Amino acid sequence: MVNRIIVGAHYGLKDWLAQRITALLMIGYTVIFLVVWPRPMSYAGWKALFAQGWMRFATFLLVASVLIHAWIGMRNVWMDYVKHTGLRLALEVATILWLVGCAGWAMQILWRI
């Protein structure tokens, strides 16, 4: 009988799919933004564009996609290259705190207009 030792978290397919979906969302936002964005745009034009609820939601969806994309990538880097468990945990917690802070900052910027 072979006693197999399973190592790792087995995120594989779920992470691969999340990376692709978030990348598609970011590409979609970029294309929509380039179509909607008139050139040249003044401050009043920017303010009017981001005053619309759909643009705020789309922008926050973009920010969420970037944060999820970044988390998966950084977690994989930490898991692959940092062998010391305590250091890896500290780096992962620091990454989570940074990304949550960025999400809060993005919400503050988008909803105070």
MODELLER restraints for C-alpha pairs under 7 A, 6 or more apart:
rsr = mdl.restraints
at = mdl.atoms
rsr.add(forms.Gaussian(group=physical.xy_distance, feature=features.Distance(at['CA:15:A'], at['CA:72:A']), mean=6.75, stdev=0.5))
rsr.add(forms.Gaussian(group=physical.xy_distance, feature=features.Distance(at['CA:19:A'], at['CA:69:A']), mean=5.66, stdev=0.5))
rsr.add(forms.Gaussian(group=physical.xy_distance, feature=features.Distance(at['CA:22:A'], at['CA:65:A']), mean=4.88, stdev=0.5))
rsr.add(forms.Gaussian(group=physical.xy_distance, feature=features.Distance(at['CA:22:A'], at['CA:69:A']), mean=6.27, stdev=0.5))
rsr.add(forms.Gaussian(group=physical.xy_distance, feature=features.Distance(at['CA:25:A'], at['CA:62:A']), mean=6.74, stdev=0.5))
rsr.add(forms.Gaussian(group=physical.xy_distance, feature=features.Distance(at['CA:25:A'], at['CA:65:A']), mean=6.89, stdev=0.5))
rsr.add(forms.Gaussian(group=physical.xy_distance, feature=features.Distance(at['CA:26:A'], at['CA:62:A']), mean=5.73, stdev=0.5))
rsr.add(forms.Gaussian(group=physical.xy_distance, feature=features.Distance(at['CA:26:A'], at['CA:65:A']), mean=6.81, stdev=0.5))
rsr.add(forms.Gaussian(group=physical.xy_distance, feature=features.Distance(at['CA:29:A'], at['CA:62:A']), mean=6.71, stdev=0.5))
rsr.add(forms.Gaussian(group=physical.xy_distance, feature=features.Distance(at['CA:49:A'], at['CA:55:A']), mean=6.92, stdev=0.5))
rsr.add(forms.Gaussian(group=physical.xy_distance, feature=features.Distance(at['CA:50:A'], at['CA:56:A']), mean=5.82, stdev=0.5))
rsr.add(forms.Gaussian(group=physical.xy_distance, feature=features.Distance(at['CA:51:A'], at['CA:113:A']), mean=6.49, stdev=0.5))
rsr.add(forms.Gaussian(group=physical.xy_distance, feature=features.Distance(at['CA:56:A'], at['CA:110:A']), mean=6.13, stdev=0.5))
rsr.add(forms.Gaussian(group=physical.xy_distance, feature=features.Distance(at['CA:67:A'], at['CA:99:A']), mean=6.22, stdev=0.5))
rsr.add(forms.Gaussian(group=physical.xy_distance, feature=features.Distance(at['CA:75:A'], at['CA:92:A']), mean=6.49, stdev=0.5))
rsr.add(forms.Gaussian(group=physical.xy_distance, feature=features.Distance(at['CA:78:A'], at['CA:88:A']), mean=5.95, stdev=0.5))
rsr.add(forms.Gaussian(group=physical.xy_distance, feature=features.Distance(at['CA:82:A'], at['CA:88:A']), mean=5.66, stdev=0.5))
